């Protein structure tokens, strides 16, 4: 190589080295621009995300925000909402605002944990059922159809009864409470397996005969590699859509079980528990006892539904551009 050729090569390397940071600098604004464009196209999704973020922040900062201990006497019994007690007090003189803040911890923790369990199990069974077909698919689908024949609430009650009713220490922290409610979490997660399996299975059946999957099989890839490397990435968007939709339903299921006495016991700060137990005797006299936890559940469901619709529109290829 001549001296002149070496100088040209070094100059080319310097030019490329300077260009790389410029490309990286332009990538940041482009991502922000794409995010802003997406937010303009999905304003309801942004609203849903803001609602969920608000509840997550309040759940995390509940010990800082709450003016009183949710389990301790704070003021006059059944006091109406005021500056001192924004959501009033219950029949035990406990601050309803503090109980609503702390109740979000249990409801969100149980909802997230149960949906995680249901999504992992459902995605795994859907991958195996759709890929192998045959007797694996038949046994899986018939078993799930038998389970799905039961009404949702009846199925939850049966599962909790079979796994054992939770024994909860009212003075436990949020991590201990989540562990003590593990039977409720498993029951709710198991109840959501059916829908996830059907969605994932249909996607795998549509993808397993595509050229890229057949090419991987011809090259000697194992079934596990085909599932994890080639099929799972195509399934994940649909699983994410399912997560965004079922999170709200999982929170509602936890509230329903607590309302029926199979979840968090009365006295524990929980939206469902505060809608049941002794509070029910005072709903007509003190309607704020029902409005606070009921409104929190409704807003959470609204947030997850709005976000779920937006995520579906973004990730589902059939809906892009509509």
ROGU-713799 format. One record per residue: y, z, x of N, C-alpha, C, O in turn; residue number from 1. Coordinates in steps of 0.1 Angstrom, whole numbers, plus 5000, padded with zeros to 4 digits. Atoms other than C-alpha are relative to their C-alpha. Example, Ala and Ser with C-alpha at 12.3 -4.5 7.8 and 13.67 -1.06 7.14 Angstrom:
     nv     nw     nu    cav    caw    cau     cv     cw     cu     ov     ow     ou   seq
   4988   5000   5009   4955   5078   5123   5012   5000   5009   5012   5007   5019     1
   4989   5000   4991   4989   5071   5137   5011   5008   4992   5022   5009   4997     2
This chain:
     nv     nw     nu    cav    caw    cau     cv     cw     cu     ov     ow     ou   seq
   4988   5000   5009   5000   5000   5000   5012   5000   5009   5013   5008   5018     1
   4988   5001   4993   5034   4990   5013   5009   5012   4998   5007   5020   4988     2
   4990   4989   5002   5063   5015   5018   5008   4998   4987   5011   5007   4979     3
   4992   5003   5012   5082   4997   4990   4991   5003   4987   4997   5009   4978     4
   5008   4997   5011   5052   5000   4967   4998   5015   4997   4998   5019   4986     5
   5001   4985   5001   5049   5037   4974   5012   5006   4994   5012   5015   4986     6
   4987   4995   5006   5086   5042   4966   5000   4997   4985   5005   5006   4977     7
   5000   5003   5014   5081   5024   4933   4991   5009   4992   4994   5013   4981     8
   5010   4991   5007   5051   5045   4924   5006   5014   4998   5005   5020   4987     9
   4994   4987   5001   5070   5078   4932   5011   5000   4989   5013   5009   4982    10
   4989   5001   5010   5100   5066   4911   4994   5000   4986   5000   5006   4976    11
   5007   5001   5013   5076   5058   4882   4996   5014   4996   4997   5018   4984    12
   5005   4987   5003   5061   5093   4884   5012   5009   4996   5011   5017   4987    13
   4988   4992   5004   5096   5109   4884   5005   4997   4986   5008   5006   4978    14
   4995   5004   5013   5106   5089   4854   4991   5005   4989   4997   5010   4979    15
   5009   4995   5010   5075   5099   4834   5001   5015   4999   5000   5021   4988    16
   4999   4986   5000   5079   5135   4845   5013   5005   4992   5013   5015   4985    17
   4988   4997   5007   5115   5135   4831   4998   4997   4985   5004   5004   4977    18
   5001   5004   5014   5104   5117   4799   4992   5010   4992   4994   5012   4980    19
   5009   4991   5008   5077   5143   4790   5008   5011   4994   5006   5014   4982    20
   4992   4990   5007   5102   5172   4784   5009   4994   4989   5011   5001   4979    21
   4992   5006   5011   5124   5148   4764   4992   4998   4987   4997   5000   4976    22
   5009   5002   5012   5095   5139   4741   4997   5014   4994   4997   5015   4982    23
   5002   4987   5005   5087   5176   4738   5012   5006   4992   5010   5013   4982    24
   4988   4995   5007   5123   5184   4729   5002   4993   4987   5006   4999   4977    25
   4998   5007   5013   5123   5157   4702   4990   5004   4990   4992   5002   4978    26
   5011   4996   5009   5090   5169   4688   5004   5012   4991   5000   5012   4979    27
   4996   4988   5008   5106   5202   4677   5008   4996   4988   5005   5000   4977    28
   4992   5004   5012   5133   5187   4655   4992   4992   4990   4995   4993   4978    29
   5008   5008   5009   5108   5162   4641   4991   5009   4991   4990   5006   4979    30
   5009   4991   5008   5085   5190   4630   5009   5007   4989   5005   5009   4978    31
   4991   4994   5009   5115   5208   4614   5004   4990   4989   5005   4994   4977    32
   4996   5010   5010   5125   5176   4597   4989   4997   4990   4991   4996   4978    33
   5011   5002   5009   5090   5170   4583   4998   5012   4991   4995   5011   4979    34
   5001   4988   5008   5089   5206   4571   5010   5001   4989   5008   5004   4978    35
   4990   5001   5010   5122   5202   4554   4998   4990   4989   5000   4992   4977    36
   5004   5010   5009   5111   5170   4538   4989   5005   4990   4990   5002   4978    37
   5011   4994   5008   5079   5187   4526   5005   5010   4990   5001   5010   4978    38
   4995   4990   5008   5099   5216   4512   5008   4994   4988   5008   4999   4977    39
   4992   5007   5010   5122   5192   4493   4991   4993   4989   4994   4993   4978    40
   5009   5007   5009   5092   5174   4478   4992   5010   4992   4987   5007   4981    41
   5008   4989   5007   5074   5207   4468   5009   5012   4998   5005   5023   5004    42
   4991   4988   5001   5102   5231   4457   4992   5011   4993   4995   5023   4996    43
   5007   4989   5007   5078   5250   4434   4990   5006   5010   4988   5018   5009    44
   5009   4994   4990   5054   5254   4463   5007   5010   5009   5002   5020   5013    45
   4992   4991   4992   5082   5269   4484   5003   5013   4992   5003   5024   4998    46
   4998   4988   5008   5090   5292   4455   4988   5009   5000   4989   5021   5001    47
   5012   4992   5000   5054   5303   4453   4997   5007   5013   4993   5019   5014    48
   5002   4994   4987   5052   5309   4490   5010   5011   5002   5007   5021   5009    49
   4990   4990   4998   5084   5329   4489   4996   5013   4992   4998   5024   4997    50
   5004   4989   5008   5070   5351   4461   4988   5008   5007   4988   5020   5008    51
   5011   4994   4993   5038   5357   4481   5005   5007   5012   5000   5018   5015    52
   4995   4994   4988   5057   5364   4513   5007   5013   4996   5006   5023   5004    53
   4994   4988   5004   5078   5389   4494   4991   5012   4998   4993   5023   5002    54
   5010   4990   5003   5048   5408   4482   4993   5005   5013   4990   5016   5015    55
   5006   4996   4987   5032   5407   4517   5009   5009   5008   5005   5019   5014    56
   4990   4992   4992   5064   5421   4533   5001   5014   4994   5001   5024   5001    57
   4999   4987   5006   5067   5449   4507   4987   5008   5002   4988   5020   5003    58
   5013   4992   4998   5030   5458   4511   5000   5005   5014   4996   5017   5016    59
   5000   4995   4986   5034   5460   4549   5010   5011   5002   5008   5020   5010    60
   4989   4991   4998   5067   5479   4547   5001   5011   4989   5011   5018   4988    61
   5000   4990   5011   5057   5501   4517   5004   5014   5005   5012   5021   4998    62
   4996   4986   4995   5059   5534   4538   5014   5001   5003   5020   5012   5002    63
   4986   5000   4997   5094   5524   4548   5009   4999   4988   5019   5006   4987    64
   4992   5003   5012   5107   5511   4515   4999   5010   4989   5009   5014   4983    65
   5002   4991   5011   5092   5535   4491   5008   5013   5002   5007   5020   5013    66
   4992   4988   4998   5115   5565   4485   4992   5013   4998   4997   5023   5002    67
   5008   4988   5002   5087   5589   4475   4986   4997   5003   4981   4985   5004    68
   5015   5001   4998   5050   5595   4482   4995   4996   4986   4997   5003   4976    69
   5005   5005   5013   5031   5576   4454   4991   5010   4994   4988   5009   4982    70
   5009   4990   5005   5007   5605   4450   5006   5013   4997   4999   5022   4991    71
   4994   4987   5002   5031   5634   4449   5010   5000   4989   5016   4989   4984    72
   4990   4998   5011   5054   5648   4422   5014   4996   5006   5018   5001   5016    73
   4987   5005   4995   5088   5631   4425   5012   5004   4991   5023   5005   4996    74
   4989   4997   5009   5108   5640   4394   4995   5003   4986   4983   5005   4984    75
   5004   4996   5013   5108   5646   4357   4989   4990   4995   4989   4978   4998    76
   5011   5008   5006   5078   5633   4337   5006   4990   4991   5015   4993   4983    77
   4996   5011   5009   5082   5599   4320   5015   4998   5000   5021   4995   4989    78
   4986   5003   4999   5117   5595   4332   5003   4985   5000   4995   4977   5006    79
   4997   5014   5001   5133   5562   4323   5005   4994   5013   5010   5002   5021    80
   4994   5006   4988   5143   5537   4350   5014   5003   5002   5022   5003   4993    81
   4987   4996   4997   5174   5548   4368   5002   4997   5015   4994   4991   5021    82
   4997   5002   4986   5191   5546   4402   4991   5008   5009   4987   5003   5019    83
   5010   4992   4992   5169   5574   4415   4986   4995   4999   4979   4996   5009    84
   5013   5005   5002   5138   5559   4400   5001   4986   4994   5001   4985   4981    85
   4998   5014   5006   5141   5521   4396   4990   4996   4990   4994   4989   4980    86
   5011   5003   5010   5108   5518   4377   4996   5012   4992   4986   5011   4985    87
   5003   4988   5007   5109   5553   4362   4989   5008   5006   4985   5005   5018    88
   5011   4992   4995   5082   5579   4366   4989   5000   4989   4991   4997   4978    89
   5011   4999   5009   5047   5584   4350   4999   5014   4994   5007   5022   4996    90
   5002   4987   5007   5032   5613   4331   4998   5011   5010   4999   5023   5006    91
   5002   4989   4990   5026   5632   4363   5013   5001   5009   5013   5009   5018    92
   4987   4999   4992   5062   5627   4376   5000   4992   5013   5008   4995   5021    93
   5000   5008   4988   5052   5602   4402   5009   4988   4999   5010   4982   4988    94
   4991   5011   5000   5075   5574   4412   4993   4987   4998   4984   4983   5006    95
   5007   5012   5003   5063   5542   4396   5004   4989   5010   4995   4980   5013    96
   4996   5010   4990   5083   5520   4421   4992   5002   5012   4987   4992   5018    97
   5008   4997   4988   5065   5537   4450   4986   4996   4998   4979   4990   5006    98
   5014   5003   5003   5031   5533   4433   4998   4985   4999   4988   4979   5003    99
   5001   5014   5000   5038   5496   4427   5000   4994   5014   4993   4984   5016   100
   5000   5005   4986   5047   5490   4463   4987   5003   5007   4981   4994   5014   101
   5013   4996   4993   5016   5509   4476   4989   4993   4993   4979   4989   5000   102
   5011   5007   5007   4995   5492   4449   4998   4986   5005   4987   4981   5004   103
   5001   5014   4995   5002   5458   4464   4991   5000   5013   4984   4990   5015   104
   5009   5000   4988   4983   5469   4496   4986   4999   4996   4979   4990   5002   105
   5014   5000   5004   4950   5475   4478   4997   4986   4993   4987   4980   4997   106
   5002   5013   5007   4954   5444   4455   4999   4988   5010   4990   4980   5008   107
   5000   5012   4991   4962   5420   4483   4989   5001   5010   4983   4991   5014   108
   5011   4998   4990   4937   5435   4508   4987   4996   4993   4979   4989   4999   109
   5012   5003   5007   4909   5433   4482   4999   4985   4997   4989   4978   4999   110
   5000   5014   5003   4919   5398   4472   4998   4991   5012   4989   4982   5011   111
   5002   5008   4988   4921   5384   4507   4986   5001   5005   4980   4991   5009   112
   5013   4997   4994   4889   5400   4519   4989   4993   4991   4980   4987   4996   113
   5010   5005   5009   4869   5389   4488   5000   4984   5001   4990   4978   5001   114
   4999   5014   5000   4882   5353   4489   4995   4995   5014   4988   4984   5014   115
   5005   5004   4987   4874   5351   4527   4984   5000   4999   4978   4990   5004   116
   5014   4999   5001   4838   5362   4520   4995   4989   4991   4985   4982   4995   117
   5005   5011   5008   4834   5338   4491   5002   4986   5006   4993   4978   5004   118
   4997   5013   4994   4849   5309   4510   4990   4997   5011   4984   4986   5012   119
   5009   5002   4989   4827   5314   4541   4986   4997   4994   4979   4988   4999   120
   5013   5002   5006   4795   5318   4520   4999   4986   4993   4989   4979   4994   121
   5000   5012   5008   4804   5290   4496   5000   4987   5009   4993   4977   5006   122
   4999   5012   4991   4814   5265   4524   4987   4998   5008   4982   4987   5009   123
   5012   5001   4993   4782   5273   4543   4989   4994   4991   4982   4985   4995   124
   5010   5005   5009   4759   5268   4513   5003   4985   4996   4994   4977   4994   125
   4997   5013   5004   4778   5237   4503   4997   4989   5010   4992   4978   5007   126
   5004   5009   4989   4774   5221   4537   4985   4997   5001   4981   4986   5002   127
   5014   5001   4999   4737   5228   4538   4994   4992   4988   4986   4984   4990   128
   5005   5007   5012   4731   5217   4502   5003   4985   5000   4995   4977   4996   129
   4996   5014   5000   4750   5185   4505   4994   4992   5011   4991   4980   5009   130
   5005   5007   4989   4737   5175   4539   4985   4997   4999   4980   4986   5001   131
   5014   5002   5000   4700   5181   4535   4995   4995   4987   4985   4988   4987   132
   5005   5004   5013   4696   5175   4498   4986   5005   4997   4982   5016   5002   133
   5014   4996   5003   4660   5176   4485   4999   5014   4994   5007   5018   4985   134
   5003   4987   5006   4646   5210   4478   5010   5010   5003   5013   5020   4996   135
   4989   4991   4997   4674   5228   4496   5011   4999   4990   5016   5009   4985   136
   4990   5002   5010   4699   5213   4473   4996   5004   4986   5004   5011   4979   137
   5004   4997   5013   4678   5218   4442   4999   5015   4998   5004   5021   4988   138
   5001   4986   5001   4671   5255   4449   5014   5006   5000   5016   5015   4992   139
   4987   4994   4999   4707   5262   4458   5008   4998   4987   5014   5007   4981   140
   4992   5003   5012   4722   5245   4427   4994   5007   4988   5001   5012   4980   141
   5006   4993   5012   4697   5260   4402   5003   5014   5001   5006   5020   4990   142
   4996   4986   4999   4703   5295   4416   5014   5002   4996   5017   5012   4989   143
   4986   4998   5004   4740   5291   4413   5003   4997   4986   5012   5003   4980   144
   4998   5003   5015   4738   5276   4378   4996   5012   4992   5002   5015   4982   145
   5004   4988   5007   4719   5307   4367   5010   5011   5001   5013   5017   4991   146
   4989   4990   4998   4746   5329   4382   5012   4997   4991   5018   5005   4985   147
   4988   5005   5007   4774   5308   4367   4998   5001   4984   5008   5000   4977   148
   5002   5000   5014   4758   5311   4332   5006   5013   4994   5009   5014   4982   149
   4995   4987   5004   4771   5347   4330   5016   4999   4999   5022   4993   5008   150
   4985   4999   5000   4808   5353   4319   5005   5007   5013   4998   5016   5018   151
   4995   4995   4987   4829   5361   4349   5001   5015   5001   4997   5021   5010   152
   4998   4985   5000   4838   5397   4340   4986   5007   4999   4984   5017   5005   153
   5013   4995   5002   4802   5404   4329   4993   5000   5014   4986   5009   5018   154
   5006   5001   4987   4790   5391   4363   5005   5010   5010   4998   5016   5017   155
   4994   4991   4991   4814   5412   4382   4995   5014   4997   4992   5022   5006   156
   5005   4986   5003   4803   5444   4363   4986   5001   5004   4982   5012   5009   157
   5015   5000   4995   4766   5435   4370   4999   5002   5015   4991   5010   5020   158
   5000   4999   4985   4773   5430   4407   5004   5014   5005   4998   5019   5014   159
   4995   4987   4995   4793   5462   4411   4989   5011   4996   4987   5020   5004   160
   5010   4991   5003   4766   5481   4392   4988   4999   5009   4982   5010   5013   161
   5011   5002   4991   4739   5466   4414   5003   5005   5014   4994   5011   5021   162
   4996   4996   4987   4758   5473   4446   5004   5014   5001   5003   5020   5012   163
   4995   4986   5000   4770   5507   4436   5015   5001   4998   5023   4995   5005   164
   4986   4998   5003   4803   5519   4422   5006   5007   5013   5000   5015   5019   165
   4993   4995   4988   4828   5526   4450   5004   5015   4999   5008   5019   4988   166
   4995   4986   4999   4835   5562   4461   5013   5000   5009   5011   4998   5021   167
   4987   5001   4993   4872   5563   4471   5006   5013   5002   5007   5021   4993   168
   4992   4988   4997   4891   5590   4489   5014   4997   4997   5020   4988   5004   169
   4986   5004   5004   4925   5590   4473   5010   5002   5011   5021   4996   5011   170
   4991   4997   4989   4941   5603   4505   4998   4990   5012   5004   4992   5023   171
   5003   5009   4989   4926   5575   4527   5011   4990   5002   5019   4987   4993   172
   4990   5010   4997   4948   5549   4544   4995   4986   4995   4983   4986   4990   173
   5003   5013   5006   4947   5512   4535   4987   4994   5006   4979   4988   4998   174
   5012   5005   4994   4920   5503   4560   4987   5007   4995   4977   5001   4992   175
   5012   4992   5005   4897   5531   4548   4998   4997   4985   4986   4996   4981   176
   5002   5004   5014   4904   5522   4512   4993   4987   4998   4985   4985   4990   177
   5006   5013   5001   4895   5486   4518   4985   5001   5003   4977   4994   4996   178
   5014   4998   4997   4862   5497   4534   4993   5007   4989   4981   5003   4986   179
   5007   4993   5011   4854   5521   4506   4999   4992   4988   4990   4994   4979   180
   5001   5009   5011   4860   5493   4481   4992   4988   5003   4993   4977   4997   181
   5007   5012   4996   4836   5470   4499   4990   4994   4990   4988   4982   4989   182
   5009   5005   5011   4812   5468   4469   5008   4991   4991   5003   4981   4986   183
   4991   5008   5009   4841   5455   4448   5003   4987   5007   5003   4976   5001   184
   4996   5012   4993   4851   5430   4475   4988   4991   5001   4990   4979   4999   185
   5012   5009   4999   4815   5417   4479   4998   4994   4986   4994   4982   4985   186
   5003   5005   5014   4811   5414   4441   5010   4989   4996   5006   4979   4991   187
   4990   5010   5003   4844   5395   4437   4998   4987   5008   4998   4976   5003   188
   5002   5011   4991   4837   5373   4467   4987   4992   4996   4988   4979   4996   189
   5012   5007   5005   4802   5365   4454   5002   4992   4987   4996   4981   4985   190
   4997   5007   5013   4816   5355   4420   5007   4987   5003   5006   4978   4994   191
   4993   5012   4997   4837   5328   4437   4992   4990   5008   4997   4980   5012   192
   5008   5008   4991   4809   5313   4457   4996   4987   4992   4997   4976   4998   193
   5005   5012   5008   4798   5289   4429   5010   4988   5001   5006   4977   5004   194
   4990   5011   5000   4830   5269   4427   5002   4994   5014   5003   4982   5015   195
   4999   5005   4986   4833   5266   4465   4988   4991   5004   4990   4980   5010   196
   5012   5008   4997   4797   5253   4468   5001   4987   4994   4998   4977   5000   197
   5000   5013   5007   4802   5226   4442   5010   4991   5006   5007   4979   5008   198
   4990   5009   4994   4834   5213   4458   4995   4995   5013   4996   4983   5016   199
   5004   5004   4986   4821   5213   4494   4988   4991   4999   4987   4981   5007   200
   5012   5009   5002   4787   5198   4483   5004   4986   4997   4999   4976   5002   201
   4996   5013   5004   4804   5169   4466   5007   4992   5011   5005   4980   5013   202
   4993   5006   4988   4826   5162   4497   4989   4996   5010   4990   4985   5016   203
   5010   5003   4990   4796   5163   4520   4991   4989   4996   4988   4980   5004   204
   5008   5011   5005   4775   5140   4498   5007   4987   5002   5001   4977   5005   205
   4992   5012   4999   4803   5115   4499   5002   4996   5015   5004   4984   5018   206
   4997   5002   4986   4807   5118   4537   4987   4998   5008   4988   4992   5019   207
   5012   5000   4991   4771   5120   4550   4995   4986   5002   4988   4984   5012   208
   5004   5013   4998   4765   5083   4546   5010   4991   5006   5008   4979   5007   209
   4989   5008   4994   4797   5072   4563   4996   4996   5014   4987   5002   5020   210
   5004   5005   4987   4795   5052   4596   5001   5010   5011   4992   5011   5020   211
   4998   4990   4989   4808   5080   4618   4989   5010   5000   4985   5015   5011   212
   5011   4991   5001   4781   5104   4606   4987   4994   5004   4980   5000   5012   213
   5012   5007   4996   4754   5079   4610   5000   4997   5015   4989   4997   5021   214
   4999   5002   4985   4766   5070   4645   4997   5013   5007   4990   5012   5018   215
   5003   4987   4993   4765   5107   4655   4985   5003   4999   4979   5008   5009   216
   5015   4998   5001   4729   5109   4642   4992   4991   5009   4982   4995   5015   217
   5006   5009   4992   4719   5078   4660   5001   5004   5015   4992   5002   5023   218
   4998   4995   4987   4733   5092   4692   4993   5012   5004   4993   5017   5015   219
   5009   4988   4997   4710   5122   4689   5007   5013   4997   5002   5023   5002   220
   4993   4987   5003   4735   5148   4676   4991   5008   4990   4985   5002   4981   221
   5008   4992   5009   4717   5177   4660   5007   5002   4987   5019   4999   4985   222
   4994   4998   5014   4722   5186   4623   5012   5010   5001   5021   5009   4993   223
   4989   4990   4999   4743   5216   4633   5012   4994   5006   5023   4997   5001   224
   4988   5007   4994   4766   5195   4655   5006   4991   4990   5019   4990   4989   225
   4994   5009   5010   4770   5170   4627   5008   5008   4990   5019   5004   4985   226
   4993   4992   5010   4779   5197   4602   5013   5006   5006   5023   5005   4999   227
   4988   4993   4995   4803   5216   4625   5011   4991   5006   5023   4993   5004   228
   4990   5009   4993   4819   5187   4644   5005   4989   4991   5017   4985   4993   229
   4996   5012   5007   4820   5159   4619   5003   5003   4985   5013   4998   4980   230
   4999   4998   5015   4816   5172   4583   5010   5011   4997   5018   5010   4988   231
   4992   4988   5003   4833   5206   4584   5015   4997   5001   5022   5001   4992   232
   4986   5003   5001   4868   5192   4594   5004   4992   4988   5016   4994   4983   233
   4996   5007   5013   4867   5169   4563   4999   5009   4988   5004   5006   4978   234
   5002   4991   5011   4857   5198   4541   5011   5011   5000   5014   5016   4989   235
   4990   4989   4999   4883   5224   4553   5012   4998   4991   5016   5008   4985   236
   4989   5001   5009   4912   5209   4534   4997   5004   4986   5005   5010   4979   237
   5004   4996   5014   4893   5213   4501   4998   5015   4999   5000   5021   4989   238
   5002   4986   5000   4883   5248   4511   5013   5008   5000   5015   5018   4993   239
   4986   4993   5000   4920   5257   4518   5006   4999   4986   5012   5009   4982   240
   4995   5002   5014   4929   5243   4484   4994   5011   4991   5001   5017   4983   241
   5007   4990   5008   4903   5266   4468   5005   5014   5003   5006   5022   4994   242
   4995   4987   4996   4915   5296   4488   5014   5003   4993   5016   5013   4987   243
   4987   4998   5006   4951   5291   4476   5000   5002   4985   5008   5009   4979   244
   5001   4999   5014   4940   5289   4440   4993   5013   4996   4997   5020   4987   245
   5009   4988   5004   4913   5317   4439   5006   5013   5005   5002   5024   5000   246
   4995   4987   4996   4934   5343   4457   5007   5007   4988   5005   5019   4987   247
   4994   4993   5011   4954   5350   4426   4989   5005   4990   4991   5015   4984   248
   5011   4996   5009   4922   5351   4405   4993   5012   5006   4988   5021   4998   249
   5006   4988   4994   4907   5376   4430   5008   5012   4998   5002   5023   4995   250
   4991   4988   5003   4937   5399   4426   4999   5004   4986   4998   5016   4983   251
   5001   4997   5014   4934   5396   4389   4986   5007   4997   4985   5016   4989   252
   5013   4994   5002   4896   5404   4391   5000   5015   5005   4994   5023   4998   253
   5000   4987   4995   4903   5435   4412   5008   5009   4990   5004   5020   4987   254
   4993   4992   5010   4929   5447   4386   4992   5002   4988   4992   5013   4982   255
   5009   4998   5012   4904   5441   4358   4990   5010   5002   4987   5018   4994   256
   5010   4990   4997   4877   5461   4375   5006   5014   5001   5000   5024   4996   257
   4994   4987   5000   4901   5489   4382   5004   5005   4986   5003   5017   4983   258
   4996   4996   5014   4913   5488   4346   4988   5005   4993   4989   5014   4984   259
   5012   4996   5006   4877   5492   4335   4993   5012   5006   4983   5017   5002   260
   5005   4989   4993   4871   5520   4359   4989   4998   5011   4983   5007   5015   261
   5010   5004   4990   4849   5501   4384   5006   4997   5013   4999   4993   5022   262
   4993   5003   4987   4875   5496   4411   5006   5013   5005   5000   5023   5007   263
   4993   4989   4995   4901   5519   4425   5001   5011   4989   5005   5007   4978   264
   5000   4989   5011   4899   5553   4406   5014   5003   4996   5024   5000   5003   265
   4987   4996   5005   4928   5566   4385   5006   5010   5010   4999   5019   5015   266
   4993   4991   4990   4953   5583   4407   5003   4992   5013   5013   4996   5020   267
   4998   5009   4988   4950   5557   4435   5010   4990   4997   5009   4983   4987   268
   4990   5010   5002   4980   5535   4439   4994   4986   4999   4991   4980   5010   269
   5006   5014   5002   4966   5502   4425   5006   4995   4987   5007   5002   4977   270
   4995   5006   5012   4980   5478   4400   4991   5001   4988   4995   5004   4977   271
   5010   4999   5010   4948   5477   4380   4998   5015   4995   4997   5017   4983   272
   5002   4986   5004   4943   5515   4381   5012   5006   4992   5010   5014   4983   273
   4988   4995   5007   4979   5521   4370   5001   4995   4985   5009   5000   4977   274
   5001   5005   5013   4972   5500   4339   4989   5006   4991   4988   5003   4980   275
   5011   4993   5007   4943   5522   4329   5001   5015   5002   5012   5020   5006   276
   5000   4986   4999   4934   5558   4328   5010   5007   4991   5013   5002   4980   277
   4991   4992   5009   4959   5584   4314   5013   4992   4997   5019   4995   4987   278
   4988   5008   5002   4988   5559   4317   5000   4993   4986   5010   4991   4980   279
   5001   5008   5013   4975   5540   4286   5005   5008   4988   5010   5002   4978   280
   4995   4992   5011   4984   5569   4264   5015   5000   4998   5020   5004   4987   281
   4985   4999   5000   5021   5566   4272   5007   4986   5000   5019   4986   5002   282
   4994   5014   4999   5026   5528   4271   5011   4998   4989   5021   4992   4992   283
   4990   5002   5010   5045   5529   4238   5012   5009   5002   5023   5005   4999   284
   4989   4991   4997   5065   5559   4248   5008   4997   5012   5020   4998   5013   285
   4994   5004   4987   5072   5547   4283   4995   4986   5004   4986   4985   5013   286
   5005   5013   4998   5067   5509   4284   5001   4996   5015   4994   4986   5019   287
   4999   5004   4986   5078   5507   4321   4987   5003   5008   4985   4998   5018   288
   5013   4997   4993   5044   5522   4330   4991   4988   5001   4983   4986   5010   289
   5008   5012   5000   5028   5489   4320   5008   4988   5006   5002   4979   5012   290
   4992   5012   4995   5057   5465   4329   5000   4999   5015   4999   4988   5020   291
   4999   5001   4985   5058   5474   4366   4987   4994   5006   4988   4984   5013   292
   5012   5006   4994   5022   5468   4376   4996   4987   4993   4991   4978   5000   293
   5003   5013   5007   5017   5441   4349   5009   4989   5005   5004   4978   5007   294
   4991   5010   4994   5048   5423   4362   4996   4996   5014   4997   4984   5017   295
   5004   5003   4986   5036   5425   4398   4988   4991   5000   4987   4981   5008   296
   5012   5009   5001   5002   5410   4388   5004   4986   4996   4999   4976   5002   297
   4996   5013   5005   5019   5382   4369   5007   4992   5010   5005   4980   5011   298
   4993   5007   4989   5043   5374   4397   4991   4995   5011   4993   4984   5016   299
   5009   5004   4990   5015   5373   4422   4992   4988   4996   4990   4979   5004   300
   5008   5012   5005   4994   5350   4401   5009   4987   4999   5004   4977   5003   301
   4991   5011   5000   5024   5328   4396   5003   4994   5014   5002   4982   5016   302
   4998   5005   4987   5031   5326   4433   4988   4993   5006   4990   4982   5012   303
   5012   5007   4995   4995   5317   4442   4997   4987   4993   4993   4978   4999   304
   5002   5013   5007   4993   5291   4415   5009   4989   5004   5005   4978   5006   305
   4990   5010   4996   5025   5274   4425   4997   4995   5014   4997   4983   5017   306
   5003   5004   4986   5015   5275   4462   4987   4992   5000   4986   4982   5008   307
   5012   5007   5001   4980   5263   4453   5002   4986   4996   4996   4976   5001   308
   4997   5014   5005   4993   5233   4434   5007   4992   5011   5004   4980   5013   309
   4993   5007   4989   5016   5224   4463   4990   4996   5011   4990   4985   5017   310
   5010   5003   4989   4988   5227   4489   4990   4989   4996   4987   4980   5004   311
   5009   5010   5005   4965   5206   4467   5007   4986   5001   5001   4976   5005   312
   4993   5013   5000   4992   5178   4464   5001   4995   5015   5001   4983   5017   313
   4998   5004   4986   4997   5178   4502   4987   4996   5007   4986   4986   5014   314
   5013   5002   4993   4960   5180   4514   4991   4990   4993   4982   4984   5000   315
   5010   5009   5007   4942   5160   4487   5005   4986   5002   5016   4982   4997   316
   4995   5014   4998   4944   5123   4498   5002   4993   4988   5010   4983   4988   317
   4998   5008   5012   4941   5111   4463   5013   5002   4993   5017   4994   4985   318
   4987   4996   5007   4974   5128   4453   5012   4996   5009   5023   4998   5005   319
   4989   5003   4991   4994   5117   4484   5008   4988   4995   5002   4978   4990   320
   4991   5011   5004   5024   5095   4475   5002   5000   4985   5009   4991   4980   321
   4998   5000   5014   5023   5105   4438   5011   5010   4997   5014   5012   4985   322
